[in-house]
Amino acid sequence: LQAWALHSLSLIVDLAGPLYHVHVEPTLSLVLTLLLTVPPTYAEVHQSLGRCLNALITTLGPELQGSSTTVSALRTSCLLACAVMQDNPDCLVQAQAISCLQQLHMFAPRHVNLSSLVSCLCVNLCSSYLLLRRAVVACLRQLVQREAAEVSEYAVALVKESREDFTPDVNIREIGLEGALLGLLDKELDQRLCQDIKETLTHMLTSMAVEKLSFWLKLCKDVLAASADFNTVASVDTTQEEETAKADDASVLTSDSDERFHPFSNPRWSTRVFAAECVCKIISQCENAGSAHFDITLAQERKQRDSRDDFLVLHLADLIRMAFMAATDHSDQLRLSGLQTLLIVVRKFAAVPEPEFPGHVILEQYQANVGAALRPAFAPETPPDVTAKACQASVCSAWIASGVVSDLNDLRRVHQLLVSSLVKVQAGKEAQSQQYNESTSTMEILAVLKAWAEVYIVAVEKQKNQCDAHNHCLKTAHSAEESYRDVTSSASGLLDLVQADLGTLSKLWLAALQDFALLTLPSEYACGTFYTAETIENARPHYYNSWALILYATALWLTSTGFVIVDPDEGVTNLSRPVTPTTMCQDSSTRPLVKSPEDVNTDRFHLILGISVEFLCSPRSDAAMENIIACLRALQTLFDVPWPRSKIGGDQELGVELLNVLHRLILTRESPDIQLAALEVVRLILFAAQEHVKEKRRSAEVDDGAAEKETLPEFGEGKDTGGLVPGKSLVFATLELCVCILVRQLPQLNPKLTCSPAVQSGKHLLLSEDGIRLVAAALVILSDVPAICSPEGSVSVLPTILYLIVGVLKETAVKLQDGQLPLTVAASLQALKGLLSSPMARAEKSRTAWTDLLRSALVTVLDCWDQVDGLIQELDEVSLLTAVTVFVMSTSPEVTTIECLQNRCIEKFKITLDSKDPLVQYKCYQLLHSIFQHPNKTVSYPYIHSLAPSIVGKLQEAEKAKPENAAELQVIQEGIKVVTALTATAEEEHRPHLVACLLPILISFLLDENALFSATNSAKNLHEFALQNLMQIGPQYSSVFKKLMASSPTMKARLESAVKGNQESIKVKTAKHAKNPGKSSSIQLKTNFL
């Protein structure tokens, strides 16, 4: 009766919650009194008291942290009650005590003695009572979330203080609390308790794995090695050349074969699977901790400085060994975990260089070990899920694609494993055992095809990079050439290995893609190549996991053939669908008729394009970014070949639909990589449309003849009216997409936002590196848009394009510290140059309109110097001047030679010439140099007449103020180059006058023999530069030269002194070389070599 009353009271406390607060004190007093007075033999009463106490602690909650007298008394009563229950002999009462202490620790951690609590938990960790073990582990799980390190230290310290272990089953002294929990996990059968133990160990690993790296790795290794029987590892049929590899693999099997004591005796497979998962989590924790864990050089340096530091890369051998032990076990689940661990190790350490052998990576020494771990997964008797994991997790393909294996023979061994899996796929359903269902066959087939696809993609990409590597090696030493040969042989060797099976693979890839397309159709199309109507739902996830890489690989294969090679049997015997599980779905009556190569290629093109568009239209929120990138790269690859471009270029509706899909993708995906890949596809679609328009114009000219060119129809968007229809116009869709990219990066470009307080006019934003790349890619596309328009259509879109390009220039033209142009400015200038050079600017029907619009754009650029709202915009003068120069040099003369515009341009150059910044002056000289050499005199002469005297005057002033640094020297040298070039391009009658101006300037920069030794480096360099120019100009204009020397004895004496000093210095150098011929020859040889 007392027990039931207490039970009822605990329920009331639970239900009342905070409302029971006024009754807490008397109830707690009652509970404590009963605990002290009721004999321990009445276990049920004590259990009910424990439940009441737990409910009371929950009601008090965080208030237990308070420091008032009342709260302190309540807290002390709770702790006293827990202590009484801990001394009770009944296990259920002790479990209640631990639960109450767990609650107290959660609400008032500072007031619970953690050391004594951990001591109590360790004592009862291996109790024979399930409920007590549950309470212990549940409490530990909560403790380690906050204080994992303290709990572990208290446990070990407690054991060391005790003369003997608590129980014979727990050896905390040697393996710590973590090892004790692993041991308990191995023996425990209760699922709830096992889950709590795993969570506890995961929390401890997350908190302490990096600090106690060696301890955790040893713990996992002990669990995995405790029952590893390597003598019974499944054998694999090998060729003669693989025997060497197997001999190498033996080192892995026998290196630790000594019979030593293992703290874990024959653990269950589930425990070893958890240990393998822990290894993966350790690698993940180290990745977050810093780069030193994956840099052997840095790790060794830091280890030398502080021996207590530990890094994952120093334990790479143990990681490989643990992955090997798991991957070659008899348990299929453990083999799957081992393959996953091996995959993570390969991916994380593939690029880590070997410091002792430059040009090599650290994983190369473990090639045989990895090969031995992979080989059993491809054995004939291996279950399909294990083979699928070896491929699906891309362990085999990741190893081949990682670049670690450079030797062709080693590469061939691992490649042979994939070949064996491909043979197994070709054998089809009839060759497989009936003990596995058909969906496992689908899983295995698709995993194998995906692995092959990844290897083929990497092989093709490596071959593409060979040309760049070769060019780089031509500029480096001989040793680099040798490393290039290794890389080249490896890349070409890998592609050659794949090429041998490409005929079979391409058919299987196409069949898999056809299946994936059928899965999106209604159920009457349910029968595919690798699945049946009964297995369609089970097969669907396997296709979703594999299709993207297979699509990319298929696109690469079709591109490599140029859509030219068609299987002669294609469409006749239906060999594109190999003998595989569901070939019986299609009888001879349903097979297609003979198709022409054009029809076959069209089907393949629409298959790839259809799958891509269907996926990109509405990618699921959980769709992997890798799948989206692979899909976009497949489209890029597809449009790299003329035939597919002709298809997309000739079908405007298809192009518009694809652009709309890409626009939606850019709006919904923030990843810069995805957006850049989408923009590249847009560029290729636009290029395809340009080719189509050019071809139509060329054909029309050929058909109609040169005499009737005036009557030729207008090709390109806009026709004769210039109208663009939204939803049907490729140009409009392209502009929409580019505006989306540009406004996202530069909101100031949107006229509706310029008045918003969130967008401050005149305030320049510094774009990220990804933002710069996106803006540059959008500008390249914009500059190509007029090429697909008719003359009238180009006039319609030109204002928008100019507004965006000039807008980017204005918003990003800020000064950089190194004096270089911002990348966005360089991109906008390049786009502007391409736009101004468009044939539409000179076409008869659009020339007038283009001229007016281009003048407007030039005025907009010139207005950037003027005051806006009373504040002078802090723009980069060089960027704006460069834009003006692009207008002058790239447009027809009528655009910039109008007097008012020309005067404004010249005025801007005058202002910039007076700049106090040498770098700005230098850039201004360079720009004027190009304008002065413009072939049209109506363009160049006004600039020459207005600005040449200023340049000459500045050079004359330089005689008094010698250059003090390299920047000032550069300005003077560039000024001399401008005047020299001006002299060469001047008319014959003006040339002597210019030479007579230039020669005194050059002579003024010369130094006599005495001044040369004490002069600064800048003055010496200017002296040599001036002397060189005099040596070139003198013979060319000898009459002017002689006349000037005769009229000015001072200049003649200065020149003779400089020439004499120069000859003396040459004699001194010659004498030094004569005294040290050996030294001279060695230096000369080295110089020539470099």
C-alpha positions, 0 to 999 in steps of 0.5 A: 500500500505504501509503495502504491501511494508513493507511486501515485505521488510521483505521478502527481508530481510529474503531471503537476510540474511547476504547479507542485513547487509549493509542495516540494519542500514537505514532500522532499522531507517525507521522501528523505524520512522514509528512506532513512526509516523504511528497512532496505528489505522493502525494496519496492518502497525504496524504488517508489521513493526513488521515482518520487525524488526523480520527479521532484528534481525535475520539478525544481529544475534549474532552480537547483543552481541557486545559492539561497538558503532554501535552495541549498537545503533542498539540494543537500536533501536531494544529494543525501537521498541519492547517497542513501539509495546508493547504499541500498543493496537492491539493484533497482534502487541503485539504478534510481539513485544513478538516475537522480544524480544524472538529473542533478548533474544536468540542472546543477553540475557544479554541485555534484561530485563528478569524481564520486559519481564516475566511481559509482558508475565504473563500479556498476558498469558490468553489473549483472543487472540489465536495468542498472547497466542501462542507468549507468550508461545513460548517465555516462552518455549525458556526462560525456556530452559536457565533460568527456575528458574529465570523466575519462581521467577520473575513471583511469585515476580511480582505477590506478588508486585502487589496488585491484580492478573493480570487476574481472570483466573491466580492465580500465587501467589498460584500455581506459573507460573507452575500452571498457565501454567497447568491451561491454558493447561486444558482450551486451545483447540489449539493443537499447543499451548498445545504442546508448554505449555507441552514442557515449563512445561517439561523444567521447571520440568527438571530444577527445579523438584529436588530443588522444589520437594514438590511444583511439587508433590503438583501441580501434586497431585492437578491436579489428585485429583481435579476431582477424584470421588472415590465413583464410582470406578468400583467394582470388584467381590472378594472372601470372603478373599479379603474383608479385603483387600478392607477395608484396601484400603478404607484408601486410598480413604477416607484419603483426602476426606475433601472438600477443595479448589482445584486450579484446577476445574474438569480438563480434562482427557488429563491434568491429563494424563500429570500430571501423566506423570510429576510424572514419569519424577520427579521420573526419575530426582530424580534418576539422582540426587542421591541415597538419594532420594531412601534411607529413612535412608539417606534422614532422616539424611540429612533432620535433618541436613538441613530442606530445603533438600527434598527427594522423598522417604519422599513423597512415600505416595503421589506417591502411592496416585497419582498412585492410583487416576490415575489408578482407574479413569473412563478415560482409558487413565488416567488409563493407565498412572496411571498403568505406574506410579505405575509400576515405583514406584514399581520398584524404591522403591521395594528394599528400606528397612524399617529402623524401621523394619529390614528385611522388605521393605518400600512398605509393608505398601502400599500393600492394596493400590497397590492391590486396584489400580490393581483390577479395571484393571482386572474387566470383563468389563475393556477394553482389552488395560487397562488389557493389560497395567496392565500386559504388563507394568508388574505392577501386575507381577512386584509387585508380583516379587518385593518381597515386598509382603511376606505374602502368603494371601496378595500374593494370593490376587494379584495373583488372579487378574492374575488368573482372567485374565488367565480365560478370556484368556481361554474363547477366542474370543466367550466370548468377546464383539464385540466392540473391534477388534481382534488385541486387543484380541491378545494384551491382551492375550500376555500381560497376558501370559507375566505377568505370565511368569515373575512371574514364572521366579522370583518364580523359581529363588527365589527357586534356591537361597533358598539353598544358603540362608539356608547355610548362615543362618546356620552361623548366629544367630537365628533371621536370621533363622526366616527371612530365614523361611519367605523368604523360605515360600514366595518363595515356596508359590509363586511357589506353586501358579503358579504351580496350573495353570502351566499345562494351562500356558505351553500350552498357552506359547507353542502356543504363541511361535508357533505363533511367529515362524509362523510370520517369515514364508511366508504368506501361514502360516499366520493363528496362534492360537492368530491371523488371516490372517487379523490381522497379521500385527497388531498382530506382534508388540504384539508378538515382545514385549512378546516373550522373557520372554515367551520363558524363562519361557517355557524353565524353565518349560521344564527343571523342567520336565526334558523333561520327562512329556508329556501331554497324549492328546498332538498330539491327540486332539491338546490341546496344542492349547487351545480354543482361537480366531483362533482355527477355522483356523485348522480343524480336517483334518489338525490336526497332528497324534499321536506323541511319547513323543520323537517326542513331546520333539524334536518339543519343543526343536527345537521350542525354539532353532529355535526361539533363533537362528533366533533372535540371528542371526540378532537382530535388532539394537533397540532390547532390551538388556532384550530380548537378555539376556532372550533368552540366559538364555533360552538356558542356562536353556535348556542345563542344562538338559541331554536330550537337551544336548544329542541332541546338543551334537549329532548334531555337525553341529547344535552346530557349527551353534549355536557357530557361532551365539554366536560369531557374537553376541559377536562381535556386542554387547558390553554389558558384561552381554550379553557376559557373558551369551553367554559364559555360553551357549558356556560352556554348548554346550562344556559340551554336546559335552564332554558327547557325546564323553564319551558316544561313548567311553564307548559304544565302550569299552562295545561293543568291549570288553576289549581284543580289546581296542587297535583297538578301533576307535578314537572318538572326533574331529581330528580323526586319523589325528588331522585335524580340518575343519573350519566351521565344527569343534566345537573345531575351532568355540570354539577357535575362540570365546574364542580368540575374547573375550581374544584379546578384553580384552588383545590386547597383546595376538594377535601376529599381534598387539604386534609390533603396537605402540598402544600395548606396550609390557610389559605394563600391563593393569588393566582390569575392573571387567567385563573384568576379569569375561569375561577372566575367563569364556573364560579360563574355556572353553579353558581348557575343549576343549581337552576333545572333541578331539581325542589324535591327535586332542588334539595335534593340539589345545594344542599349541594355548590353552597353548599360550592363558592361559600362555599369560593371566598369563604373561599379568595380573600377576601384584602385588596387594597391599593386596598380593592376586593373581589377579583374572585373574591369579587365573583363568589362573592357574585353567585353566592350572591345568585342562589342565595339568590334562587332560587324553590326557596328558597321552594317549599313542598316544599323550603323547610324543607330550603333554610332549614336548609342556608342557615343552615348556610352562614351559620354557615360564613361566620361561623366564618371569623372564629374561630380555626383551629388556633390561627392567626387566618386573615387574611381580608378582613372586608369580604368576609365582612361583605358575604356576611353582608349578602347572606344577610340581604337575599336570603333569607327572614326565617326563615333569619337571624332565628333568635336565635343566628344574628342575634346572631352577625351583629350581633356581627361588625358590632360588631367591624368598626365598631371597626376602625381602618381607615377603609375597613373602617368605611366599607364597614361603614356602607354594608352597615348602611345597606342592612340598616337599610332592609330592608322586613321589620322583624323583620330590620332592627330587631334590627340598628338597636337593637344598632348604631345607638347605636354609630354615633351615638356614633362620630359624636359622638366625631368632633366632638373628633377632626376628620377628617384625610384623605379616608378619615376624612371619607368614614367620617363622611359615610357615618355621617351618611347612615346616621343620616339614612336611619334617621330617615326610616324610623323610626316617627313617635313615635321620629322626633323623638328621632332628629332631636334626636340628629342635629342637634347632631352636624351642628351640631358639624361646622360652622365659624365664619367665622374657622375656615373659612379656616384649616381643612383641606380635609377639615374644610371639606368636612365643614362643607359636607356638614353644612350641606347636611344641616341645610338639608334636615332643618331644614324637614322637622322644623321643630318639633324644630329650633326647640325645640332652637335655643331650648334651646341658644343656643350651637348657635343661634349656631354655626349662624347664624355658619355660615349667615352665613359661607356667605352671605358666600362666595356674595356673594364668588363672585357679585362675582367672576363679575360682574367677569369675565363673559366668563371666567365664561361661557366656563368655564360653557359648557365645563362644560356641554359636558363 
